[in-house]
């Protein structure tokens, strides 16, 4: 029985949030603490819970209430917006019948296993038949949900509401030549590559952990409303608005990996901790989009964490933690080492410039697969061709190429572009925050991140999902997404590093 | 829609197990990792999940299926037993209407908070009004469910199916004089109290943790199907048949606390790991009773862990972990120090003899509260009187007396007796296993616990809930519970320690 009112809607939404938070805890635990033999029952628990969530979400009585509320003239604007966004999400679910969803879940689960095997054998052909099935199902999903311009729009919309293939085409075609020019300049630079060997010395896990915890504490991560743990792949997950879990990975022979993963996930974590408890369960307490979520991690990682100001403050602290390893390193060499630009094969290891080409390649391939102009059979050749074209790299094997990402095995098409969007939004927002807070760089250089925290809280976190990424960008910066901010930031930073005479 | 067959029953039971395992993870996480501000949303998540579990359990269609299956002549005996036990549990639930359950949950939750405050102020009067409400509700519960002899039977039955107040009266009245006699002998013993100061030195947490992990590994705890963590109050919880979590507490100035909590919870954990995965979700894969569960922890803690044989093997290993702290300690003094008998005020710190009086006191008080012969107003005086009578102790304040246990604030009446039952069963089972495995003590003395593991697996774990504690005791030892086994074990052990001339 659902109460036929806005309160009834809120109650059901909170119930759904409770259940999906319980599912999130099952996921989190699986990544950080689950004993190996617990995996079988864990899969069953997640399946049971998601079945119950689906039933409660799509219960006819609830859908009817949502439809009634959506035309109820007595609702406050904020209430109206919550209902509208919930209805959109549920309508999308309803367009995909239960059987289709089950087929997709089952196929993805098999595809994931095939991908793991293919990675073990370094052989794309073992994954190809499953990828074909996944692509067919995703095409079917686009048809079922419907689109006006391009089928791929349907898939992007799940992660970046309102964003179109056409806009991404436009964005990436203006980004490409600018980036190519800058990377070419760096390639031709007379400056030799910075020394990075010091970062590969032995850095004990215990000390690294302490530094990472200190850094995210400094960023403002609230350890009374969240925690950090260790996992193989770093991630952020909310188990409640005041229970945000981030994870990091520690490699004792790579200091940077821990640093960037802590700062990156810390940025995601701050966003999740920034929602108002009064909005629990409602779209107001959700991220605007994956692109905006990523803008928060990248803003902290690239614009704060890889910036001069932060290391003005933090380098001495780091040196105290690792006096022997950093003995002969100074602030300048440290800064140069963390900002090396060098085309590489693996997306997750890429620097902030060449990273975009990894995304653009996947965007072009996904678009082709979904609109049928590219077949899975032609995919490997096309992958390698694009890596040659954009990054001048030969792909030696499938694991270093087409098999490197997990996303397709999960059926996550349309996800990759949000990484680049995040990076572009981050640059645009960071440009603005430096105008709004003229002393920001000096504040950062003394370890004071309070104004930045407050700005992000006010400008980004507090809006939740009530404004989509485009609206949010316009509210904050006065214009839609614009690649020039990223290009300006990058040109200035990397010309100074590579092209200025020291 | 439930399939109208035994398979349909199994499916629903597994779904329920999945959900209750998810709830168990929420509980576990709350005790070990939850950030403090996550508590509010955690309470909501648990409430939502338990509401959904209740609805699925008591759904009329499912209850009808259970009733049909219970008279279906085509079921195998094991199937019949599963259905019968599930039906018993659900019928009990159905006798308590939803409203009553909600009232009880809400009252307990307030009572728990009042108990916490009362503990802070060391003032029973702050808890008393809530305890009165709880007692009234538990009396109401007894009436709703019904009984033939004593209302308290209803409450015991939830933890120890089949056990009656009358039987406990009988058991405890024969146990009391025997124990009093033995404790009196020890009190009059010319042997001075053993030296225990060495156990209160500084034992670093890291080293203690390693020893604890080693000991539970030696006991046969499977770390691929479970794990150990740290929590304030040690406990065991299953999140799946191959995902058993135990916790321990480490006090750097008390070596024994970690040792006994690891071995105690390890014994609980082994029981939980011993069920067959094929029985997931069914009573066959549940403990026979809390008393039998406790028999497993006590058998390991008291009969193995506080026994001579185990320390013949393990004392040298422990000495290697703490060479400085144990330098002047030998095996005999160590054994004597871990087996000190001394009446004390706090149940959880009590030795294995005086422990029973703590339970007997609570049993007598609970019985009186439930049958109305004792009021909450008279409770503190009665508590203090009984501690004087049985343990010759004056209770100096409420925290050391009537406020020490959490159980009543949770509404857990009828739980305490299972602690003593566990201890009695443990002695009776351990007597039998030494007959069945004549070399057991020698095996233990070489660190070989395999035959004991196999015996417990075969005799206890494999039966699940399909035999109740009384049947199980008869199957294993040829007779019902009999206090003589405990008295014989204790007399022999403690006369040797206290009354023999060294």
Interface residues (C-beta under 8 A of the other chain):
Chain A: X14 X15 X18 X19 X21 X22 X23 X25 X26 X29 X33 X34 X35 X36 X37 X38 X40 X41 X42 X44 X45 X47 X48 X49 X52 X222 X223 X224 X225 X226 X227 X229 X239 X240 X241 X242 X243 X277 X280
Chain B: X14 X15 X18 X19 X21 X22 X23 X25 X26 X29 X33 X34 X35 X36 X37 X38 X40 X41 X42 X44 X45 X47 X48 X49 X52 X222 X223 X224 X225 X226 X227 X229 X239 X240 X241 X242 X243 X277 X280
